Amino acid sequence: MGECVSDLLLLALLVGAFVVSHELLSHPLRAPLVARLGEKGFALLYSLVALASFGSAVQLWRQIPKARLWDTPAGAYGPALAAMLVAAIFFVGSVSSPNPAMMPGVHGEPKGLQRITRHPMMWSFAIWAAVHIIMTADPRTIVLVGGVGTLALVGSALQDGKKKAQNPSYSVHMARTSHIPFMAILGGRQPASALWPGLVPVAGGLVLWLVILWTHPMLIGVPAAGWSYLQ
C-alpha cells in the first residue's frame, strides 16, 4: 500500500512538472529562450522537456497497479460515449479550419467550431480527461489525465491573455466567441445555427471516434467504456 502511495506521489510530481514546464515555456520563458536559442533550438528544448516529463509519467502509470475508487453506474456508459464523440468532433474541427488562438494573422468572422468554443482542441482534451476520470475511477489515471485536462483549460485561458496582449484586435474575436462551449450561443453572441459545426468536423469526428473505440483494446489493453453498447 505504501509503495503504491509513493508511486502515485511520484506520478503526481511528474505530471505537475509536465504541466508547469509547459506553461512556463509557453508563456514567460518563451521570449527570452527564443532570443537565446532561436526558434529551432527552443522547439527542441520544448520537445525534450515535454518528452522527459510526460514520457516518464506515462511509463510510471503503466507500472502502477490498477485500482478503483468507486463503481461507475451502468447509466454512465451511454453519456460517456456521447461525450467522447463530442470530443472527437471538437478535435477534428480544431484542425480542419483556421483558429485565431493558434495561428497569427487569422481574422474574420468565427467559423465552424470557433462559434461553439474558441478552443475546440483544448476542450477535446478536457472532455477526454473528464470521461476517463469518471469511467476508470483509477487513481493513477485520475492523476495522469487530470494533469492533461488541467493543462488544456488553464493553458487555453492563459493563451487568450497572451494573444490579447500581443494583438489588441484579438479582443474582438473573444467578444464574439466563448471559452466555455456553447456560452456564446446561449448569450446571443452567436446564432442558434452555430450548433451545427459543419460536415467535415461531424463526419471526421465520427470516423475518429469509431477508430478510437476500435483500437482502444490494442493500444491501451482494455476495451473503451461503453464499446459493448455498440456491438
N, C-alpha and C positions, 0 to 999 in steps of 0.2 A: 504493500500500500504506500509506504513512504517513498519507495523508488518511483512509483507512478506519479506521485505528487511532485517530486523533484523534477521528473521528466516534463510534466505539464508546465512547471515554472520555467524551465529552460526553454520550452517551446514558446511560452508567452514572451520571454525575453527576446528570442529570435524574431518572432513576429513583430514585436514592438520595435526592434532595431530596423526591420524592413520598412515599417510604416514611417518612423521618424526620419530615417535616412532619405527615404523617397521624398518626403515633404521638404526637408532641408535642401536637398539637391535640386528640387523642382522650383524652389522659391528663393530664400535668402542667399543661398550659396551658389546659385547657378551663374549669375553675372560675374562674380569675381573668379570663379573657376574657369569659365569660358574665356575670360580675359587672359588667364594664365596658361591654360591648356589648349585653347582653341576648341571649336565645336566638336571635331572628331575625338580629341583627347577627352573632352568632357563626356561625350557619349560613351566612350569606352569605360571610363571610371564609373559612370552611372550604371552601366550594364553589369560591371563586375561586382559592385556593391549590392545591387538587387539580386544577382545570381547567388552571391555568397550568403546573404541573409535569408532570402526566401527559399533557395535551394536547400540550405541546411535545415530550415523549418520543415519542409516537406519530407526530407529524409527522416527526421526525428518523428514526425507524425506517423510515418509508416511503421516505425518501431514500437510505438506506444500501443498497448493492447486496447481493443475497442471496449467501450462501456456505454451504458445508457443511464441518463439521469431521470428520464420519465418515459412513460409509454405513449407513443403517438396515437391519437384517436384515429379510428378507421376512417372517419369522415374527413380527415385532413388530406388524404391522398389525392382526391379529385382537385381541390383547390391548389395543392402543390403542383400538380401537372399543369393547371391553367396558369399559375404564376410563372412557371418555367417557360411556358410558351410566350408569355408577355416579355420575359427577359430575352428570349431569342429574337423576338420581333424588334425589341429595342436595340439589341446589338447589331442586327443586320441594318436597321435604319440608321444607326450611327456611322456605319462605314459605307453606306450607299448614297449619301448626299453630303454636301459641304456643311461643316459645323463651325460657326464663328468662334466657338470656345476653343477649338482645336487648331484652326487654320487662320493665320493672319491674313487680313485683306478680304475676308469673306463678309459681304454685306447684303443688304436687301431684306425683303420680307421673309420671315421664318417659313420654312417649308417642311413637309413630312413630319418626322418625329420631333423636330425642333418646336413644333406648335404644341406638342404634348409635354416635353421637357427639353430644356436646352442642354442637358447632359444625359442623353439616352444610353451611351455606353456605360457610364458610371452607375446609372440606375440598374442596368442589366446585371452588373456585378453585385450590386447591393441586394437585388431581389434573389439572385442565385445564392448569396450568402445566407439570407434570411430563411430561405426554403431549406437549406442544408442544416442550419441550426435547429429548426423546428422538427424536421423529419428524422435526423440522425440521433438527436439528444446525446451526442457523443462528446465528452469534454474536450478531447484532442481536436475534434473537428470544429467545435464551437470556438476554440482559441484561434485555429488557423483561418477559417473562413470569416470569423468575426473581425480579424485584422484586415482582411481584404475588403469587407464591407465598409469598415470604418475609413479605410484609406480612400475608397471610392467617393464616399459622401463628403468627408472633410476636405479631401483634395479638390473636389469639384467646386466646393464653396470658396476655397482659397483661390482657385483658378479664376473665378468670377471677379474677385477683388483685384487680382493681378492684371487681368485683361482690362478692367475698367480704369486702373491707374495708368496703364500703358496707352490706352486708346479711349478717351472720354466718350466717343461715339458708341462704344460697346454698351453704355448705359441705356441707349435706345433699344438695343436688342434685348437687354434684360427687362426693360419695361414691357416689351411685347410678349415675353415668354415667362416661364416659371421654372425654378429649380425642381420643386416637388411636382411629380407628374400630375397632369390634368388641372392644376390650380389655375393656370392662365385661362383655360376653357371655362371653369366654374366661375372665375372672376370676370368673365366677359371680355377679356383681352384677346381671346381667340374665339372664332365661331364654333358652334357645335359640330360642324363638318370636319373640324380638325381631329375629331376622334378617329377618323379613318386616316392612317398614316401613309397609305399608298400601297399599290400592288406589290412592289418589289420588297419592302420590309415584311409584309404579311406572308407572301409566298416564300421568300427566302428564310424568314423566321420559322415557318412551319417545317421546311426541309431541315434546317439546322436543329430544331427541336427533336425531330424524328431520328436524326443521325446521333444526337447526344443520347437519347433513350436507348438506341440500338447498341451503341458502342460502350455504354457505361459499364456493363459487366466485364468487358475486355480490358478497359483502361483502369477501372477502379477496383474491380474484383467482386462487386456486388451489383445486382440489378438496381436501376433507378427506382426511387419510391413511386409507386403507382403504375409501374410499367405493366404489371399483370392486368390492370384495368383495360389496357388497350389490346391485349392478346386474346 
